[in-house]
């Protein structure tokens, strides 16, 4: 906690120095000199680095708390199961036991040869698949989902569903509303209205896979568990790929991204460019984007930009001389822009040229994600025997798309 406080204080000191440069140039009615611009860019990079350190420290603290809570719940569940003598309902109960977790760890290290026949049968009994695939123990699956949510921006904000027993997740949509009611007489029924129509939104979880290799010496000698090593690499690889898909995906064999214009997601009718220049974001452009959303969405909407865009926005002031961008000052609080949280992602478009997308303001709960079934891990022990390594293939199925375009304003340059 003390480290977090020190990082925030340091970041605020850097931001104060940045604004000192801007205020000095403004008071002298001039632009930043080349030397001042270089210093400003250096300071912005430093505060951005502090921001990333703050996020990393906070995520680590949250993850440790979550893992501790999960471990406690699993131990309580195991004691209860042993106490009532029940076989438990479901494979998840079996996968949550210490015995299963230990056996699964040996399986990751040594493959089938590392576990007994009885242990292998116990592991295999909970899997719907054949061959070398095994469903990860409950503790690993829970921790992996948490790591994904913390690693990427969209998953943490989106509405998530699990597709347990179908090929797709569907939801009806009201595509056309009836007109407003008519003022009429007591015995009249108003004009007939046939404009109300319905459509559907469907998400079809697509396969996502990654193969990694780990040194057998590292597996044998490492102080941390094999599960943690596998989890950390898969969380990173799967998380980054999903983030790119949720932002930039084409919708063909992958998610439909927020920055992909589509009649199935967010059409060009939700693009806002008025008052932005061909190369820069302006205060008026930001205001136009914010107020293009209905008031109900403005209460829950958040900004999303690349850090290059934030560096540009950090220089903007309102009519009273106040900076539009306000960095967070307390734990748990985000940076703010025009009164709403500001998020940054490395995968938001950041080419500042006429007609290109550079940011978004929206209610990201209206982006839906459908995940299918449990994550699966396959151990490849013999394939890399010559290089003294063990391979792991992780697989899952996921899809995502924006489901209500009026909840988003996609910002582009003029």
N, C-alpha and C positions, 0 to 999 in steps of 0.2 A: 504493500500500500504506500509506504514512504517513497519508493522508487517512482510510482505513478505520480505522486504529488510533485516530486522534483522535476519529472519530465514535463508536466503541464506548466509549471512555473518557468522553466527554461524556454518552452515554446512561446509562451506569452511575452517573455522578454525579447525574443527574436522578432515577433510580430510588431512589437512596439518600435523596434529599430527600423523595420521595413516602412512603417507608416511615418516615421520621422523623416525619411528620405523623400517620400511622396509629399508630405506637408511642406517641407522646405522648398521643393521645386514649385509647388502650387502657390506659395506665398510670394515667390519671386516671379510668378506668371511665366513659367517656362517648363519645358519638358525635362525629364531626367537627362543628365549628361551621360556620355558613354561610360564613364567611370562609375557614376551612380547607378546606372542600369545594371552594370556588371555586379555591383555590390548587392543591389536589390534581388537579382536572380540567385546570387549565392545565399542570401538570407532566406529566400523563399524555399530553396532546396533544403536548407537546414531545418526550417520549421516543418516541412513536409516529412523529413526523415524522423523528426521527433514525434510527429503525428502517427507515423507507422509504428514507432517503438511503443507509443501509448496503446495503440490498438493491439499489438502483439502481446504486451504485458497484460492487458485487460482480458484478452481471449484466453491466455494461459491460466489466469486466475479463475475465470469462469469454467474452463474445461476441467481444471483440477477439482473445483467444487462439484461439477456435474458427475465426474467419474467417481468421486468419493460417495456422492449420494446414490449413484447407481450400484456401487459395490455394497453399500449398506442395505439397499433394498433387496439385492440378490441374496445376501446372507440371511436376511429376515425370511425371504420366500423359501429358501432351502430349509431353514429350521422348521418352518410351518409345514412344509411338505413331509419332512421326516417325522414330525410329530403326529400327523394324522394318518400316516401310512398310505396316503393316496398316491396313485400312479401319476397324478397330475393330468391336466388336460392339455394335451398338446405337446408338440415337439419343443416349443419355446421353453417350457418348464425344464425339460431334460437338458437343454442346451445351457441353462443357467446354472447348473451345478458346478461345484469346484472340480469334481472328477472329470466332467466333460471338458472343462476349460483346460485342465492339465493335459488331458489326452489330445486335445486339439493343438496345444502348443507343441507337443512332441511330434504330432503329425506334420505341422508346418516345418519343423526342423529336419525330420528324418523320413518323411513320407510314410507309406504303409509299414515299412520295416521297423519303424520306431514305436509302434503300438501293438498290443496283443490282439489276438483274434476277437476276443470278447469286446475289447475297447473299440475295435474297428466296426464290429456289428452295431455297437451302441451309437457310434457316430453315424454310420450309414443309415440306421433306422430312421433318423430324422430328416433324411434328404429325399426329395422327390426324384432326384436324378441318379444316373448310373455312372460307372467309371470312377475317376479320381476326384469328382466334385463333392464337396462337403459344405453344408451350411455352417457359417461361422457361429460360434457361441453367442448367446444373447449379449454378453458384456461387450464383445467386439463390435457387433452391429450397432448397438446404441452409441458407443463412443464414436464410431465412424460417422454416423449421421450428425452428431453434434459437431464434429470437426468440419464437415462439409458446410454446415450452416454458418460456422464462424469463419471459414476460409473464404467464402464467396458472399457477395452482397445480395444478389437476387434471391437466393434460397432463404435467406434470413427474413426477407420482407414478404415473399410470395405466400399464396395460399397453397398448401401441399396436401395431396391425397395419395392414398395407397390403392392400387388396383390389384385386388387379391385373386379374383376368379374370373376375370373377363379380359378380352384383348384390348379394350379401350375404356376410357372414362368419358362419359357423355353428360351433357347438361343442356336443358332447353334454354333458348334465349328469346326474349321479346324483341323482335326485329322492327316492328311497326306498332305504335300505340294508337288507340282510337283518339279522335278529336275530343276537345273538352265538351263537357255536358252543355245542353241548351237550356236557357231560361224559357219556360213554356207554361201552358195553362194546366190546371189540375187534371183534366182528362186526356191530355196529350202525352205522347211518349218520346217526343224529340225526334230529330231526323235520324234516319237509318245510316249506320256507319259500318262499312265493311273493310276498313283499312287495317284492323288489327291482324297481325300475322306473327308466326313463330318460326324460329330456326333452331339450329343445334350447334353446340360447340363440342368437338370430340378431341381427346388427346390419346394418342397411340404410343405407349412407351417404346422407345427405340433402344436397341442394344448399345451398350457402352462398355468397352473393354480396355484393359491395359496390362502389359506384362512387365514385370520388374525382376531384376536379379540381385541377389545379396550374397556376399562372400560367406562361405561356410565357416571360416575362422571368426568372422564378425558374429554370426549366429551363435557360435559356440562360446565365444569369450565376452560378448557384450554384457554390460551390467543391466541394460534394460531388456524387457521381455521381447520375444520374437513378435508377438502380436502387436506390440506398440510400434516396432519397426515397420511391419507390413502396413499397419493402419496409417502411419504418418505419410508414407509414400503414396499409398492409394488415395488417401484423402486429398493430397495435393494434386495428383494427376487427374483424378475424377472431378475435383472441385473446379480447377481451371478450365477444363474442357466444357463443363456444364455452364460456367459463367459466360464463356464465349458464345455458347449456343443460346442461352437465355437473352443475350444482348444482340447478337449478330446472326443467329441461325436462320437458315433459309426456309425451314419447315419441311424440307424434303429429306426424310430419313434422319431428321434431327429437330430440335425445338424450333419454334418460330420466334425470332428475336424481336426485342422492343424497337430496335433501330432498322428493322426490315419492313418497308412499306408493303402492306398486304390487306386486301379486303377481308381476309380471314382473321386479321389481328388489328393492327393500327394502320388505317389508310392514310393517304397523303392529306386528307381533309383535316387531320389533326396536327399538321405541320404548322409551326409558327415562326415566321422570319421577319415580320414587320419591325422596322426601326433598328434591326441589326445591320451592320455594314457587310461588305463583301469579305472582310477578314477579321472582324471583331464582334464580340458580344457587348451589348450596351445596356445601360440601366433601363431605358425604355423598352428594349427588347425583352428583358427579364420580366418587367411588369406586364407586358402583353402576354407572355407565356403564362404567368401566374393567373391572370384574370381571364384567360381563355377557358379555364375550368369553372364549372359550377361551384357555388359556395360550399356545398356539402363535401366536394372532393378537396377543396382547399384546406379543410380542417385536418385531413389525413395525408395529403400529398407531400412528397419530398423531392428535393432536387437531386439530379445525378449528372456528374460531369467527370471528365478526365482531369488530372491534376494540372495539365497545361491550361485548360480552360479556367480552373480555379485561380491560377496565377494571374490571369487576365481580369477575372471578376474581382479579385482582392484589391484592385486599384480603384474600383468604382465607388463613388459617393452619391448620396441622395441630395435633394435640394437644400437640406440643412447642413450639409458638410459632414454627415455621418457615413462611415464606411458601410457598404451593404453586407459585406462578409464579416461575420463575427466568430472567431475561433472559440472552441469550448473552453470553459474555465474550471469546470468541476467534473469529477468522475461520473461517468455514465451519461454525460450530456454531449450531443453531437455539435459540430460546427453549424452555424445558422446562416441562412441567406433569405432576406426579406421575411423574416419571422418563421421560416420553416427549415427543417433539418437539411443539411447538405451532405451528400454521399459522394465518394470518389471511387472510380474503378479504372484500372489500367486498360480495360477493354472497351471503354466508351470511345467512339470516333474522335480524333483530335487533329484532323487536317482542316485548317482554317481557310477554306476557299469557298467562293460563291456557290450556294445551293447545297452544301453538304451539312449533314447532321453533326451537331456538336454537344448536345445535352438533352435533358428531359426533365419535366416536372410532372409528377403523377402519383397516383395511389397504387403502389406496387402490390398491394393485396389483391388487385384485380389481374395480376399475372398468376396463372394457375400452373402448378407442377404436379404431374402424375408419376409416381414411382411404382414399379411392379416387382412384387415378391422380394425375397431376401437376397442380399448380396452373396455371391458364391466365390470361393477361392479354390483354385487348382494348384497343386504343388508339382513343379517340374524338377525332380531331383536328378534323374539320369541324364537329361538332355544337356546339362551344363557340367557334367561330372569332370570333363577334361580340364575345365578352368576352375575347378573347386568352388563352384557357385551353386546356389539353389534358386530356381525361378518360381515366380508366383504369378498367376493370371487372376485378375479380379474382373468380375463382370456384374453389371446391373442394367436395368432397363428404366429409362426415364424419358419424359416428354414435357414440354412447357409451351405456353402461348398466352398472350394478352387476351382477355375475354370480354373486355368492355372498353372500347376505344375512347369513349367520352371522358374516361378517367385519366387520360394522358394528354400532355402537350409535348410534342416532339420538336425540339428547337433546332433550327438551321440558320445558316447565314444568308444575308440578303443578296 
